[in-house]
Amino acid sequence: MIRSELLQAMATDNPELRAEEVEQVVDIFFDQIAERLAEGGRVELRGFGAFSTREREARTGRNPRSGEAVSVPSKRVPYFKPGKEIRERLNK
């Protein structure tokens, strides 16, 4: 599902909201998750899952074109752990 499909599904389920209002709700939802993760926090949605970040160590990578060694710095990456209910729905 892409963003436009999500907006359309939400608009269909909530006909009392204008398209701009639906888009604003989706923007706020994703912005809040991203903001919390950027602060190093965690976002838990009961029944769906939890978003958090994980630390990746610095490493030496390879340039695929030249084969030359490249230093890759350490970084934080987003991580999603599905909740019990979503895992059960996937494995029916």
Distance bins in CASP14 RR format, pairs under 12 A and 6 or more apart:
PFRMAT RR
TARGET T0000
AUTHOR 0000-0000-0000
RMODE 2
METHOD distances of the structure
MODEL  1
1 7 0 0 0 0 0 1 0 0 0 0 0
1 8 0 0 0 0 1 0 0 0 0 0 0
1 9 1 0 0 1 0 0 0 0 0 0 0
1 10 0 0 0 0 0 1 0 0 0 0 0
1 26 0 0 0 0 0 1 0 0 0 0 0
2 8 0 0 0 0 1 0 0 0 0 0 0
2 9 0 0 0 0 0 1 0 0 0 0 0
2 26 0 0 0 0 0 1 0 0 0 0 0
3 9 0 0 0 0 0 1 0 0 0 0 0
3 10 0 0 0 0 0 1 0 0 0 0 0
3 22 0 0 0 0 0 1 0 0 0 0 0
3 23 0 0 0 0 1 0 0 0 0 0 0
3 26 1 0 0 1 0 0 0 0 0 0 0
3 27 0 0 0 0 1 0 0 0 0 0 0
3 29 0 0 0 0 0 1 0 0 0 0 0
3 30 0 0 0 0 1 0 0 0 0 0 0
4 10 0 0 0 0 0 1 0 0 0 0 0
4 11 0 0 0 0 0 1 0 0 0 0 0
4 19 0 0 0 0 0 1 0 0 0 0 0
4 22 0 0 0 0 0 1 0 0 0 0 0
4 23 0 0 0 0 1 0 0 0 0 0 0
4 26 0 0 0 0 0 1 0 0 0 0 0
5 11 0 0 0 0 0 1 0 0 0 0 0
5 12 0 0 0 0 0 1 0 0 0 0 0
5 26 0 0 0 0 0 1 0 0 0 0 0
6 12 0 0 0 0 0 1 0 0 0 0 0
6 13 0 0 0 0 0 1 0 0 0 0 0
6 22 0 0 0 0 1 0 0 0 0 0 0
6 23 0 0 0 0 1 0 0 0 0 0 0
6 25 0 0 0 0 0 1 0 0 0 0 0
6 26 1 0 0 1 0 0 0 0 0 0 0
6 27 0 0 0 0 0 1 0 0 0 0 0
6 29 0 0 0 0 1 0 0 0 0 0 0
6 30 0 0 0 0 1 0 0 0 0 0 0
7 13 0 0 0 0 0 1 0 0 0 0 0
7 14 0 0 0 0 0 1 0 0 0 0 0
7 17 0 0 0 0 0 1 0 0 0 0 0
7 18 0 0 0 0 0 1 0 0 0 0 0
7 19 1 0 0 1 0 0 0 0 0 0 0
7 20 0 0 0 0 0 1 0 0 0 0 0
7 21 0 0 0 0 0 1 0 0 0 0 0
7 22 1 0 1 0 0 0 0 0 0 0 0
7 23 1 0 1 0 0 0 0 0 0 0 0
7 24 0 0 0 0 0 1 0 0 0 0 0
7 25 0 0 0 0 1 0 0 0 0 0 0
7 26 1 0 0 1 0 0 0 0 0 0 0
7 27 0 0 0 0 1 0 0 0 0 0 0
7 29 0 0 0 0 0 1 0 0 0 0 0
7 30 0 0 0 0 0 1 0 0 0 0 0
8 14 0 0 0 0 0 1 0 0 0 0 0
8 19 0 0 0 0 1 0 0 0 0 0 0
8 22 0 0 0 0 1 0 0 0 0 0 0
8 23 0 0 0 0 0 1 0 0 0 0 0
8 26 0 0 0 0 0 1 0 0 0 0 0
9 22 0 0 0 0 1 0 0 0 0 0 0
9 26 0 0 0 0 0 1 0 0 0 0 0
10 16 0 0 0 0 0 1 0 0 0 0 0
10 17 1 0 0 1 0 0 0 0 0 0 0
10 18 0 0 0 0 0 1 0 0 0 0 0
10 19 0 0 0 0 1 0 0 0 0 0 0
10 21 0 0 0 0 1 0 0 0 0 0 0
10 22 1 0 1 0 0 0 0 0 0 0 0
10 23 0 0 0 0 1 0 0 0 0 0 0
10 24 0 0 0 0 0 1 0 0 0 0 0
10 25 1 0 0 1 0 0 0 0 0 0 0
10 26 1 0 0 1 0 0 0 0 0 0 0
10 27 0 0 0 0 0 1 0 0 0 0 0
10 29 0 0 0 0 0 1 0 0 0 0 0
11 17 1 0 0 1 0 0 0 0 0 0 0
11 18 0 0 0 0 1 0 0 0 0 0 0
11 19 1 0 1 0 0 0 0 0 0 0 0
11 20 0 0 0 0 0 1 0 0 0 0 0
11 21 0 0 0 0 1 0 0 0 0 0 0
11 22 1 0 1 0 0 0 0 0 0 0 0
11 23 0 0 0 0 1 0 0 0 0 0 0
11 24 0 0 0 0 0 1 0 0 0 0 0
11 25 0 0 0 0 0 1 0 0 0 0 0
11 26 0 0 0 0 0 1 0 0 0 0 0
12 19 0 0 0 0 0 1 0 0 0 0 0
12 22 0 0 0 0 1 0 0 0 0 0 0
13 22 0 0 0 0 1 0 0 0 0 0 0
13 25 0 0 0 0 0 1 0 0 0 0 0
14 21 0 0 0 0 1 0 0 0 0 0 0
14 22 1 0 0 1 0 0 0 0 0 0 0
14 23 0 0 0 0 0 1 0 0 0 0 0
14 25 0 0 0 0 1 0 0 0 0 0 0
14 26 0 0 0 0 0 1 0 0 0 0 0
15 21 0 0 0 0 0 1 0 0 0 0 0
15 22 0 0 0 0 0 1 0 0 0 0 0
16 22 0 0 0 0 0 1 0 0 0 0 0
17 23 0 0 0 0 1 0 0 0 0 0 0
17 24 0 0 0 0 1 0 0 0 0 0 0
17 25 1 0 0 1 0 0 0 0 0 0 0
17 26 0 0 0 0 0 1 0 0 0 0 0
18 24 0 0 0 0 1 0 0 0 0 0 0
18 25 0 0 0 0 0 1 0 0 0 0 0
19 25 0 0 0 0 0 1 0 0 0 0 0
19 26 0 0 0 0 0 1 0 0 0 0 0
20 26 0 0 0 0 0 1 0 0 0 0 0
20 27 0 0 0 0 0 1 0 0 0 0 0
21 27 0 0 0 0 0 1 0 0 0 0 0
21 28 0 0 0 0 0 1 0 0 0 0 0
22 28 0 0 0 0 0 1 0 0 0 0 0
22 29 0 0 0 0 0 1 0 0 0 0 0
23 29 0 0 0 0 0 1 0 0 0 0 0
23 30 0 0 0 0 0 1 0 0 0 0 0
23 31 0 0 0 0 0 1 0 0 0 0 0
24 30 0 0 0 0 0 1 0 0 0 0 0
24 31 0 0 0 0 0 1 0 0 0 0 0
25 31 0 0 0 0 0 1 0 0 0 0 0
25 32 0 0 0 0 0 1 0 0 0 0 0
26 32 0 0 0 0 0 1 0 0 0 0 0
26 33 0 0 0 0 0 1 0 0 0 0 0
27 33 0 0 0 0 0 1 0 0 0 0 0
27 34 0 0 0 0 0 1 0 0 0 0 0
27 35 0 0 0 0 0 1 0 0 0 0 0
28 34 0 0 0 0 0 1 0 0 0 0 0
28 35 0 0 0 0 0 1 0 0 0 0 0
29 35 0 0 0 0 0 1 0 0 0 0 0
29 36 0 0 0 0 0 1 0 0 0 0 0
29 43 0 0 0 0 0 1 0 0 0 0 0
29 45 0 0 0 0 1 0 0 0 0 0 0
29 48 0 0 0 0 0 1 0 0 0 0 0
29 51 0 0 0 0 0 1 0 0 0 0 0
30 36 0 0 0 0 0 1 0 0 0 0 0
30 37 0 0 0 0 0 1 0 0 0 0 0
30 43 0 0 0 0 0 1 0 0 0 0 0
30 51 0 0 0 0 0 1 0 0 0 0 0
30 78 0 0 0 0 0 1 0 0 0 0 0
31 37 0 0 0 0 0 1 0 0 0 0 0
31 38 0 0 0 0 0 1 0 0 0 0 0
31 43 0 0 0 0 0 1 0 0 0 0 0
32 38 0 0 0 0 0 1 0 0 0 0 0
32 39 0 0 0 0 0 1 0 0 0 0 0
32 41 0 0 0 0 0 1 0 0 0 0 0
32 43 1 0 0 1 0 0 0 0 0 0 0
32 45 0 0 0 0 0 1 0 0 0 0 0
32 51 0 0 0 0 0 1 0 0 0 0 0
33 39 0 0 0 0 0 1 0 0 0 0 0
33 40 0 0 0 0 0 1 0 0 0 0 0
33 41 0 0 0 0 0 1 0 0 0 0 0
33 42 0 0 0 0 0 1 0 0 0 0 0
33 43 1 0 1 0 0 0 0 0 0 0 0
33 44 0 0 0 0 0 1 0 0 0 0 0
33 45 0 0 0 0 1 0 0 0 0 0 0
33 48 0 0 0 0 0 1 0 0 0 0 0
33 49 0 0 0 0 0 1 0 0 0 0 0
33 50 0 0 0 0 0 1 0 0 0 0 0
33 51 1 0 1 0 0 0 0 0 0 0 0
33 52 0 0 0 0 0 1 0 0 0 0 0
33 53 0 0 0 0 0 1 0 0 0 0 0
33 78 0 0 0 0 1 0 0 0 0 0 0
33 80 0 0 0 0 0 1 0 0 0 0 0
34 40 0 0 0 0 0 1 0 0 0 0 0
34 41 0 0 0 0 0 1 0 0 0 0 0
34 43 0 0 0 0 1 0 0 0 0 0 0
34 51 0 0 0 0 1 0 0 0 0 0 0
34 53 0 0 0 0 0 1 0 0 0 0 0
34 78 0 0 0 0 1 0 0 0 0 0 0
35 41 0 0 0 0 1 0 0 0 0 0 0
35 43 0 0 0 0 1 0 0 0 0 0 0
35 51 0 0 0 0 0 1 0 0 0 0 0
36 42 1 0 0 1 0 0 0 0 0 0 0
36 43 1 0 1 0 0 0 0 0 0 0 0
36 44 0 0 0 0 0 1 0 0 0 0 0
36 45 0 0 0 0 0 1 0 0 0 0 0
36 50 0 0 0 0 0 1 0 0 0 0 0
36 51 1 0 0 1 0 0 0 0 0 0 0
36 52 0 0 0 0 1 0 0 0 0 0 0
36 53 0 0 0 0 1 0 0 0 0 0 0
36 78 0 0 0 0 0 1 0 0 0 0 0
37 43 1 0 0 1 0 0 0 0 0 0 0
37 44 0 0 0 0 0 1 0 0 0 0 0
37 50 0 0 0 0 0 1 0 0 0 0 0
37 51 1 0 0 1 0 0 0 0 0 0 0
37 52 1 0 0 1 0 0 0 0 0 0 0
37 53 1 0 1 0 0 0 0 0 0 0 0
37 54 0 0 0 0 0 1 0 0 0 0 0
37 76 0 0 0 0 1 0 0 0 0 0 0
37 77 0 0 0 0 1 0 0 0 0 0 0
37 78 1 0 1 0 0 0 0 0 0 0 0
37 79 0 0 0 0 1 0 0 0 0 0 0
37 80 0 0 0 0 0 1 0 0 0 0 0
38 51 0 0 0 0 0 1 0 0 0 0 0
38 53 0 0 0 0 1 0 0 0 0 0 0
38 76 0 0 0 0 1 0 0 0 0 0 0
38 78 0 0 0 0 1 0 0 0 0 0 0
39 52 0 0 0 0 0 1 0 0 0 0 0
39 53 0 0 0 0 1 0 0 0 0 0 0
39 76 0 0 0 0 0 1 0 0 0 0 0
40 51 0 0 0 0 0 1 0 0 0 0 0
40 52 0 0 0 0 1 0 0 0 0 0 0
40 53 1 0 1 0 0 0 0 0 0 0 0
40 54 0 0 0 0 0 1 0 0 0 0 0
40 55 0 0 0 0 0 1 0 0 0 0 0
40 76 1 0 0 1 0 0 0 0 0 0 0
40 77 0 0 0 0 0 1 0 0 0 0 0
40 78 0 0 0 0 0 1 0 0 0 0 0
40 79 0 0 0 0 0 1 0 0 0 0 0
41 50 0 0 0 0 0 1 0 0 0 0 0
41 51 0 0 0 0 1 0 0 0 0 0 0
41 52 1 0 0 1 0 0 0 0 0 0 0
41 53 1 0 0 1 0 0 0 0 0 0 0
41 54 0 0 0 0 0 1 0 0 0 0 0
41 76 0 0 0 0 0 1 0 0 0 0 0
41 78 0 0 0 0 0 1 0 0 0 0 0
41 79 0 0 0 0 0 1 0 0 0 0 0
42 49 0 0 0 0 0 1 0 0 0 0 0
42 50 1 0 0 1 0 0 0 0 0 0 0
42 51 1 0 0 1 0 0 0 0 0 0 0
42 52 1 0 1 0 0 0 0 0 0 0 0
42 53 0 0 0 0 1 0 0 0 0 0 0
42 54 0 0 0 0 0 1 0 0 0 0 0
42 78 0 0 0 0 0 1 0 0 0 0 0
42 79 0 0 0 0 1 0 0 0 0 0 0
42 80 0 0 0 0 0 1 0 0 0 0 0
42 81 0 0 0 0 1 0 0 0 0 0 0
43 49 0 0 0 0 1 0 0 0 0 0 0
43 50 1 0 0 1 0 0 0 0 0 0 0
43 51 1 0 1 0 0 0 0 0 0 0 0
43 52 1 0 0 1 0 0 0 0 0 0 0
43 53 0 0 0 0 0 1 0 0 0 0 0
43 78 0 0 0 0 0 1 0 0 0 0 0
43 79 0 0 0 0 0 1 0 0 0 0 0
43 80 0 0 0 0 1 0 0 0 0 0 0
43 81 0 0 0 0 0 1 0 0 0 0 0
44 50 1 0 1 0 0 0 0 0 0 0 0
44 51 1 0 0 1 0 0 0 0 0 0 0
44 52 0 0 0 0 1 0 0 0 0 0 0
44 80 0 0 0 0 0 1 0 0 0 0 0
44 81 0 0 0 0 1 0 0 0 0 0 0
44 82 0 0 0 0 0 1 0 0 0 0 0
44 83 0 0 0 0 1 0 0 0 0 0 0
45 51 0 0 0 0 1 0 0 0 0 0 0
45 80 0 0 0 0 0 1 0 0 0 0 0
45 81 0 0 0 0 0 1 0 0 0 0 0
45 82 0 0 0 0 0 1 0 0 0 0 0
45 83 0 0 0 0 1 0 0 0 0 0 0
45 85 0 0 0 0 0 1 0 0 0 0 0
45 86 0 0 0 0 1 0 0 0 0 0 0
46 83 0 0 0 0 1 0 0 0 0 0 0
46 84 0 0 0 0 1 0 0 0 0 0 0
46 85 0 0 0 0 1 0 0 0 0 0 0
46 86 0 0 0 0 0 1 0 0 0 0 0
47 81 0 0 0 0 0 1 0 0 0 0 0
47 82 0 0 0 0 1 0 0 0 0 0 0
47 83 1 0 1 0 0 0 0 0 0 0 0
47 84 1 0 0 1 0 0 0 0 0 0 0
47 85 1 0 1 0 0 0 0 0 0 0 0
47 86 1 0 0 1 0 0 0 0 0 0 0
47 87 0 0 0 0 1 0 0 0 0 0 0
47 88 0 0 0 0 1 0 0 0 0 0 0
47 89 0 0 0 0 1 0 0 0 0 0 0
48 80 0 0 0 0 1 0 0 0 0 0 0
48 81 0 0 0 0 0 1 0 0 0 0 0
48 82 1 0 0 1 0 0 0 0 0 0 0
48 83 1 0 0 1 0 0 0 0 0 0 0
48 84 0 0 0 0 0 1 0 0 0 0 0
48 85 1 0 0 1 0 0 0 0 0 0 0
48 86 1 0 1 0 0 0 0 0 0 0 0
48 87 0 0 0 0 0 1 0 0 0 0 0
48 89 0 0 0 0 0 1 0 0 0 0 0
48 90 0 0 0 0 0 1 0 0 0 0 0
49 79 0 0 0 0 0 1 0 0 0 0 0
49 80 1 0 0 1 0 0 0 0 0 0 0
49 81 1 0 0 1 0 0 0 0 0 0 0
49 82 1 0 1 0 0 0 0 0 0 0 0
49 83 1 0 1 0 0 0 0 0 0 0 0
49 84 0 0 0 0 1 0 0 0 0 0 0
49 85 0 0 0 0 1 0 0 0 0 0 0
49 86 1 0 0 1 0 0 0 0 0 0 0
49 87 0 0 0 0 1 0 0 0 0 0 0
49 89 0 0 0 0 0 1 0 0 0 0 0
50 78 0 0 0 0 0 1 0 0 0 0 0
50 79 0 0 0 0 1 0 0 0 0 0 0
50 80 1 0 0 1 0 0 0 0 0 0 0
50 81 1 0 1 0 0 0 0 0 0 0 0
50 82 0 0 0 0 1 0 0 0 0 0 0
50 83 1 0 0 1 0 0 0 0 0 0 0
50 84 0 0 0 0 0 1 0 0 0 0 0
50 86 0 0 0 0 0 1 0 0 0 0 0
51 77 0 0 0 0 0 1 0 0 0 0 0
51 78 1 0 0 1 0 0 0 0 0 0 0
51 79 1 0 0 1 0 0 0 0 0 0 0
51 80 1 0 1 0 0 0 0 0 0 0 0
51 81 0 0 0 0 1 0 0 0 0 0 0
51 82 0 0 0 0 0 1 0 0 0 0 0
51 83 0 0 0 0 0 1 0 0 0 0 0
52 76 0 0 0 0 1 0 0 0 0 0 0
52 77 0 0 0 0 0 1 0 0 0 0 0
52 78 1 0 0 1 0 0 0 0 0 0 0
52 79 1 0 1 0 0 0 0 0 0 0 0
52 80 0 0 0 0 1 0 0 0 0 0 0
52 81 1 0 0 1 0 0 0 0 0 0 0
53 75 0 0 0 0 1 0 0 0 0 0 0
53 76 1 0 1 0 0 0 0 0 0 0 0
53 77 1 0 0 1 0 0 0 0 0 0 0
53 78 1 0 1 0 0 0 0 0 0 0 0
53 79 1 0 0 1 0 0 0 0 0 0 0
53 80 0 0 0 0 0 1 0 0 0 0 0
53 81 0 0 0 0 0 1 0 0 0 0 0
54 74 0 0 0 0 0 1 0 0 0 0 0
54 75 0 0 0 0 1 0 0 0 0 0 0
54 76 1 0 0 1 0 0 0 0 0 0 0
54 77 1 0 1 0 0 0 0 0 0 0 0
54 78 0 0 0 0 1 0 0 0 0 0 0
54 79 1 0 1 0 0 0 0 0 0 0 0
54 80 0 0 0 0 0 1 0 0 0 0 0
54 81 0 0 0 0 0 1 0 0 0 0 0
55 73 0 0 0 0 0 1 0 0 0 0 0
55 74 1 0 0 1 0 0 0 0 0 0 0
55 75 1 0 0 1 0 0 0 0 0 0 0
55 76 1 0 1 0 0 0 0 0 0 0 0
55 77 0 0 0 0 1 0 0 0 0 0 0
55 78 0 0 0 0 0 1 0 0 0 0 0
55 79 0 0 0 0 0 1 0 0 0 0 0
56 72 0 0 0 0 1 0 0 0 0 0 0
56 73 0 0 0 0 1 0 0 0 0 0 0
56 74 1 0 0 1 0 0 0 0 0 0 0
56 75 1 0 1 0 0 0 0 0 0 0 0
56 76 1 0 0 1 0 0 0 0 0 0 0
56 77 1 0 1 0 0 0 0 0 0 0 0
56 78 0 0 0 0 0 1 0 0 0 0 0
56 79 0 0 0 0 0 1 0 0 0 0 0
57 72 0 0 0 0 1 0 0 0 0 0 0
57 73 0 0 0 0 1 0 0 0 0 0 0
57 74 1 0 1 0 0 0 0 0 0 0 0
57 75 0 0 0 0 1 0 0 0 0 0 0
57 76 0 0 0 0 0 1 0 0 0 0 0
57 77 0 0 0 0 0 1 0 0 0 0 0
58 70 0 0 0 0 0 1 0 0 0 0 0
58 71 1 0 0 1 0 0 0 0 0 0 0
58 72 1 0 0 1 0 0 0 0 0 0 0
58 73 1 0 1 0 0 0 0 0 0 0 0
58 74 1 0 1 0 0 0 0 0 0 0 0
58 75 0 0 0 0 1 0 0 0 0 0 0
59 69 0 0 0 0 0 1 0 0 0 0 0
59 70 0 0 0 0 1 0 0 0 0 0 0
59 71 0 0 0 0 1 0 0 0 0 0 0
59 72 1 0 1 0 0 0 0 0 0 0 0
59 73 0 0 0 0 1 0 0 0 0 0 0
59 74 0 0 0 0 1 0 0 0 0 0 0
59 75 0 0 0 0 0 1 0 0 0 0 0
60 67 0 0 0 0 0 1 0 0 0 0 0
60 68 0 0 0 0 0 1 0 0 0 0 0
60 69 1 0 1 0 0 0 0 0 0 0 0
60 70 1 0 0 1 0 0 0 0 0 0 0
60 71 1 0 0 1 0 0 0 0 0 0 0
60 72 1 0 0 1 0 0 0 0 0 0 0
60 73 0 0 0 0 0 1 0 0 0 0 0
61 67 0 0 0 0 1 0 0 0 0 0 0
61 68 0 0 0 0 1 0 0 0 0 0 0
61 69 1 0 0 1 0 0 0 0 0 0 0
61 70 1 0 1 0 0 0 0 0 0 0 0
61 71 1 0 0 1 0 0 0 0 0 0 0
61 72 1 0 1 0 0 0 0 0 0 0 0
61 73 0 0 0 0 0 1 0 0 0 0 0
62 68 1 0 0 1 0 0 0 0 0 0 0
62 69 1 0 0 1 0 0 0 0 0 0 0
62 70 1 0 0 1 0 0 0 0 0 0 0
62 71 0 0 0 0 0 1 0 0 0 0 0
62 72 0 0 0 0 1 0 0 0 0 0 0
63 69 1 0 0 1 0 0 0 0 0 0 0
63 70 1 0 1 0 0 0 0 0 0 0 0
63 71 0 0 0 0 0 1 0 0 0 0 0
63 72 0 0 0 0 0 1 0 0 0 0 0
64 70 0 0 0 0 1 0 0 0 0 0 0
80 86 0 0 0 0 0 1 0 0 0 0 0
81 87 0 0 0 0 1 0 0 0 0 0 0
82 88 0 0 0 0 1 0 0 0 0 0 0
82 89 0 0 0 0 1 0 0 0 0 0 0
82 90 1 0 0 1 0 0 0 0 0 0 0
82 91 0 0 0 0 0 1 0 0 0 0 0
83 89 0 0 0 0 1 0 0 0 0 0 0
83 90 0 0 0 0 0 1 0 0 0 0 0
84 90 0 0 0 0 0 1 0 0 0 0 0
84 91 0 0 0 0 0 1 0 0 0 0 0
85 91 0 0 0 0 0 1 0 0 0 0 0
85 92 0 0 0 0 0 1 0 0 0 0 0
86 92 0 0 0 0 0 1 0 0 0 0 0
END
